[in-house]
Amino acid sequence: MESLSELHLDALAEVFNVGAGRAAASLSEIVGDEVKLSVPSIEIKRTDEIDASLMSLSSMKFGVVSQHFSGPFDAQALLLFTESHALEIVRDMMGSQMSIEELAEFEQEAMCELGNIILNACLSAMADMLHIVLDSSLPEYRIASTDDIFKSLKSSQDQPYILVLHIDLSIEKRHSEGHLIFLLSSMSLRSLVQQLEQFLGKIE
C-alpha cells in the first residue's frame, strides 16, 4: 500500500496539532509551568525500512510508554523519551527536590500517567475531529534500547506500517524531545485513509 498523500498527512498533522495543544494544557497544570509541544511532523514508513538512524534516534536507552487503541482502525502507540529526560520530567511532575535515584521508584507510575495524557490527548482529538470512537488499553512503561524497540517493531508482521510523529516537548526551560510512534496494520491504514477522506470531504 502506498503512503498517505500530502493532503492526508496535512490533515493528520492538523488533528495531532489539536491533540498536542490539549496535552500541553493538561501537562502545564500537572507540573505548574508552561509546557510547549511543537507542531507535529508526520511520515509513514514500512516497519522493515525503519531503523534508529532514519528516525534520528541515538543508540541510548529510552523510556517507552505503550498503549493500544481500537475502533474503526487499531493502532499500537509508543511514546519515547531518552531515559535521562524521562526522569527529569518525572521530577517536574512530582514537584519535589528528590534526587534522580529517589525519583526512579516513581518513574513507572509517573511515565504511565504522562503517556496516558499525551497519547489520549492526541487520539481523543483524532476521534473528535473524525467523529469516531477509539478505546484504549492501560498504558505500560519500560526502559528499552533502540535495538530492542526496532526489533519489536520489525517483528510485528501484521502491522507492516509505522506512522511516526516527531514532537518536541519543552518543560520549564528544559528541552526534551519526544517521539510518538503508531503501528498500523494494512487494514487499519486503509480504514484511517477512509476516515480522513470523509473528514476532508466535510471541510471542503
JOQUIPE-V452282 format. One record per residue. N is the residue number from 1. RES is the residue in three letters. SS is DSSP state (2 for helix, 1 for strand, 0 for the rest). PHI is phi in degrees with one decimal (999 if undefined). NEAR is the number of other ideal C-beta (glycine too) atoms within 10 Angstrom. Layout:
# JOQUIPE-V452282
n=N res=RES ss=SS phi=PHI near=NEAR
n=N res=RES ss=SS phi=PHI near=NEAR
This chain:
# JOQUIPE-V452282
n=1 res=MET ss=0 phi=999 near=13
n=2 res=GLU ss=0 phi=-76.6 near=7
n=3 res=SER ss=0 phi=-66.3 near=14
n=4 res=LEU ss=0 phi=-64.4 near=20
n=5 res=SER ss=0 phi=-72.1 near=12
n=6 res=GLU ss=2 phi=-59.6 near=8
n=7 res=LEU ss=2 phi=-64.4 near=11
n=8 res=HIS ss=2 phi=-62.9 near=18
n=9 res=LEU ss=2 phi=-64.6 near=17
n=10 res=ASP ss=2 phi=-63.1 near=14
n=11 res=ALA ss=2 phi=-65.0 near=21
n=12 res=LEU ss=2 phi=-63.6 near=21
n=13 res=ALA ss=2 phi=-60.6 near=15
n=14 res=GLU ss=2 phi=-65.4 near=16
n=15 res=VAL ss=2 phi=-59.5 near=22
n=16 res=PHE ss=2 phi=-74.0 near=27
n=17 res=ASN ss=2 phi=-65.1 near=16
n=18 res=VAL ss=2 phi=-63.0 near=16
n=19 res=GLY ss=2 phi=-63.4 near=27
n=20 res=ALA ss=2 phi=-62.9 near=25
n=21 res=GLY ss=2 phi=-63.2 near=14
n=22 res=ARG ss=2 phi=-64.0 near=18
n=23 res=ALA ss=2 phi=-62.6 near=24
n=24 res=ALA ss=2 phi=-61.5 near=21
n=25 res=ALA ss=2 phi=-63.8 near=13
n=26 res=SER ss=2 phi=-66.0 near=16
n=27 res=LEU ss=2 phi=-66.7 near=23
n=28 res=SER ss=2 phi=-58.8 near=14
n=29 res=GLU ss=2 phi=-66.1 near=10
n=30 res=ILE ss=2 phi=-70.1 near=17
n=31 res=VAL ss=2 phi=-90.9 near=17
n=32 res=GLY ss=0 phi=71.8 near=11
n=33 res=ASP ss=0 phi=-142.4 near=15
n=34 res=GLU ss=0 phi=-66.8 near=12
n=35 res=VAL ss=1 phi=-117.2 near=21
n=36 res=LYS ss=1 phi=-117.5 near=13
n=37 res=LEU ss=1 phi=-117.9 near=23
n=38 res=SER ss=0 phi=-70.5 near=15
n=39 res=VAL ss=0 phi=-62.6 near=13
n=40 res=PRO ss=0 phi=-67.6 near=20
n=41 res=SER ss=1 phi=-107.5 near=13
n=42 res=ILE ss=1 phi=-128.2 near=20
n=43 res=GLU ss=1 phi=-149.5 near=14
n=44 res=ILE ss=1 phi=-118.1 near=19
n=45 res=LYS ss=1 phi=-132.4 near=16
n=46 res=ARG ss=1 phi=-77.3 near=12
n=47 res=THR ss=2 phi=-61.5 near=18
n=48 res=ASP ss=2 phi=-75.8 near=11
n=49 res=GLU ss=2 phi=-97.4 near=11
n=50 res=ILE ss=0 phi=-85.5 near=18
n=51 res=ASP ss=0 phi=-147.6 near=14
n=52 res=ALA ss=0 phi=-61.7 near=15
n=53 res=SER ss=0 phi=-66.6 near=10
n=54 res=LEU ss=0 phi=-64.2 near=12
n=55 res=MET ss=0 phi=-93.8 near=18
n=56 res=SER ss=0 phi=59.5 near=9
n=57 res=LEU ss=0 phi=-102.7 near=17
n=58 res=SER ss=0 phi=-82.3 near=10
n=59 res=SER ss=0 phi=-89.8 near=9
n=60 res=MET ss=0 phi=-73.7 near=11
n=61 res=LYS ss=1 phi=-85.4 near=17
n=62 res=PHE ss=1 phi=-123.7 near=24
n=63 res=GLY ss=1 phi=-85.5 near=26
n=64 res=VAL ss=1 phi=-119.3 near=23
n=65 res=VAL ss=1 phi=-101.8 near=26
n=66 res=SER ss=1 phi=-120.6 near=21
n=67 res=GLN ss=1 phi=-152.2 near=21
n=68 res=HIS ss=1 phi=-103.8 near=15
n=69 res=PHE ss=1 phi=-119.5 near=21
n=70 res=SER ss=1 phi=-136.9 near=13
n=71 res=GLY ss=0 phi=167.4 near=18
n=72 res=PRO ss=0 phi=-58.1 near=14
n=73 res=PHE ss=0 phi=-140.6 near=22
n=74 res=ASP ss=0 phi=-103.7 near=18
n=75 res=ALA ss=1 phi=-148.5 near=24
n=76 res=GLN ss=1 phi=-102.7 near=20
n=77 res=ALA ss=1 phi=-103.6 near=24
n=78 res=LEU ss=1 phi=-123.3 near=22
n=79 res=LEU ss=1 phi=-117.3 near=28
n=80 res=LEU ss=1 phi=-113.3 near=22
n=81 res=PHE ss=1 phi=-134.4 near=23
n=82 res=THR ss=1 phi=-60.1 near=18
n=83 res=GLU ss=2 phi=-57.4 near=15
n=84 res=SER ss=2 phi=-66.9 near=13
n=85 res=HIS ss=2 phi=-66.2 near=19
n=86 res=ALA ss=2 phi=-59.3 near=27
n=87 res=LEU ss=2 phi=-68.4 near=22
n=88 res=GLU ss=2 phi=-63.8 near=17
n=89 res=ILE ss=2 phi=-66.7 near=25
n=90 res=VAL ss=2 phi=-60.3 near=24
n=91 res=ARG ss=2 phi=-61.9 near=21
n=92 res=ASP ss=2 phi=-63.0 near=21
n=93 res=MET ss=2 phi=-68.1 near=21
n=94 res=MET ss=2 phi=-76.9 near=15
n=95 res=GLY ss=0 phi=60.7 near=11
n=96 res=SER ss=0 phi=-127.7 near=12
n=97 res=GLN ss=0 phi=-102.5 near=7
n=98 res=MET ss=0 phi=-62.7 near=15
n=99 res=SER ss=0 phi=-74.9 near=10
n=100 res=ILE ss=2 phi=-57.6 near=12
n=101 res=GLU ss=2 phi=-64.1 near=8
n=102 res=GLU ss=2 phi=-68.5 near=12
n=103 res=LEU ss=2 phi=-69.0 near=19
n=104 res=ALA ss=2 phi=-55.1 near=13
n=105 res=GLU ss=2 phi=-71.3 near=9
n=106 res=PHE ss=2 phi=-97.6 near=16
n=107 res=GLU ss=2 phi=-58.8 near=18
n=108 res=GLN ss=2 phi=-62.0 near=17
n=109 res=GLU ss=2 phi=-63.7 near=12
n=110 res=ALA ss=2 phi=-68.2 near=21
n=111 res=MET ss=2 phi=-71.2 near=25
n=112 res=CYS ss=2 phi=-63.2 near=17
n=113 res=GLU ss=2 phi=-66.1 near=16
n=114 res=LEU ss=2 phi=-61.4 near=28
n=115 res=GLY ss=2 phi=-62.5 near=25
n=116 res=ASN ss=2 phi=-60.5 near=17
n=117 res=ILE ss=2 phi=-66.1 near=21
n=118 res=ILE ss=2 phi=-70.2 near=27
n=119 res=LEU ss=2 phi=-65.4 near=24
n=120 res=ASN ss=2 phi=-69.8 near=21
n=121 res=ALA ss=2 phi=-64.0 near=22
n=122 res=CYS ss=2 phi=-66.6 near=27
n=123 res=LEU ss=2 phi=-74.0 near=22
n=124 res=SER ss=2 phi=-69.2 near=16
n=125 res=ALA ss=2 phi=-64.0 near=20
n=126 res=MET ss=2 phi=-63.2 near=24
n=127 res=ALA ss=2 phi=-62.2 near=20
n=128 res=ASP ss=2 phi=-64.5 near=14
n=129 res=MET ss=2 phi=-73.4 near=19
n=130 res=LEU ss=2 phi=-93.4 near=21
n=131 res=HIS ss=0 phi=57.6 near=10
n=132 res=ILE ss=0 phi=-130.2 near=16
n=133 res=VAL ss=0 phi=-114.8 near=9
n=134 res=LEU ss=0 phi=-121.4 near=18
n=135 res=ASP ss=1 phi=-98.6 near=11
n=136 res=SER ss=1 phi=-129.7 near=17
n=137 res=SER ss=0 phi=-84.4 near=12
n=138 res=LEU ss=0 phi=-71.0 near=8
n=139 res=PRO ss=0 phi=-71.0 near=22
n=140 res=GLU ss=1 phi=-123.2 near=14
n=141 res=TYR ss=1 phi=-129.3 near=19
n=142 res=ARG ss=1 phi=-152.5 near=13
n=143 res=ILE ss=1 phi=-99.7 near=14
n=144 res=ALA ss=1 phi=-146.4 near=18
n=145 res=SER ss=1 phi=-83.0 near=14
n=146 res=THR ss=2 phi=-61.3 near=18
n=147 res=ASP ss=2 phi=-61.0 near=12
n=148 res=ASP ss=2 phi=-63.6 near=14
n=149 res=ILE ss=2 phi=-62.8 near=22
n=150 res=PHE ss=2 phi=-75.0 near=19
n=151 res=LYS ss=2 phi=-64.3 near=11
n=152 res=SER ss=2 phi=-70.3 near=16
n=153 res=LEU ss=2 phi=-65.3 near=18
n=154 res=LYS ss=2 phi=-72.0 near=16
n=155 res=SER ss=0 phi=-84.8 near=9
n=156 res=SER ss=0 phi=-82.4 near=15
n=157 res=GLN ss=0 phi=-64.2 near=9
n=158 res=ASP ss=0 phi=-85.6 near=10
n=159 res=GLN ss=0 phi=-128.9 near=19
n=160 res=PRO ss=0 phi=-78.8 near=18
n=161 res=TYR ss=1 phi=-115.4 near=22
n=162 res=ILE ss=1 phi=-129.7 near=24
n=163 res=LEU ss=1 phi=-101.6 near=23
n=164 res=VAL ss=1 phi=-106.6 near=18
n=165 res=LEU ss=1 phi=-113.6 near=21
n=166 res=HIS ss=1 phi=-100.7 near=17
n=167 res=ILE ss=1 phi=-130.1 near=23
n=168 res=ASP ss=1 phi=-88.9 near=16
n=169 res=LEU ss=1 phi=-118.6 near=23
n=170 res=SER ss=1 phi=-125.1 near=16
n=171 res=ILE ss=1 phi=-123.5 near=22
n=172 res=GLU ss=0 phi=45.3 near=11
n=173 res=LYS ss=0 phi=66.6 near=7
n=174 res=ARG ss=0 phi=-83.0 near=14
n=175 res=HIS ss=0 phi=-132.8 near=10
n=176 res=SER ss=1 phi=-113.8 near=16
n=177 res=GLU ss=1 phi=-92.9 near=16
n=178 res=GLY ss=1 phi=-111.9 near=24
n=179 res=HIS ss=1 phi=-125.7 near=20
n=180 res=LEU ss=1 phi=-102.2 near=23
n=181 res=ILE ss=1 phi=-127.7 near=21
n=182 res=PHE ss=1 phi=-120.6 near=26
n=183 res=LEU ss=1 phi=-90.4 near=22
n=184 res=LEU ss=1 phi=-129.2 near=23
n=185 res=SER ss=0 phi=-77.1 near=18
n=186 res=SER ss=2 phi=-58.0 near=12
n=187 res=MET ss=2 phi=-65.4 near=12
n=188 res=SER ss=2 phi=-66.6 near=23
n=189 res=LEU ss=2 phi=-65.3 near=22
n=190 res=ARG ss=2 phi=-62.8 near=13
n=191 res=SER ss=2 phi=-64.0 near=17
n=192 res=LEU ss=2 phi=-63.1 near=24
n=193 res=VAL ss=2 phi=-60.3 near=16
n=194 res=GLN ss=2 phi=-61.7 near=13
n=195 res=GLN ss=2 phi=-64.6 near=20
n=196 res=LEU ss=2 phi=-67.1 near=22
n=197 res=GLU ss=2 phi=-61.4 near=13
n=198 res=GLN ss=2 phi=-64.1 near=12
n=199 res=PHE ss=2 phi=-62.7 near=20
n=200 res=LEU ss=2 phi=-67.5 near=14
n=201 res=GLY ss=2 phi=-64.1 near=8
n=202 res=LYS ss=2 phi=-75.8 near=10
n=203 res=ILE ss=2 phi=-93.3 near=8
n=204 res=GLU ss=0 phi=-77.6 near=5
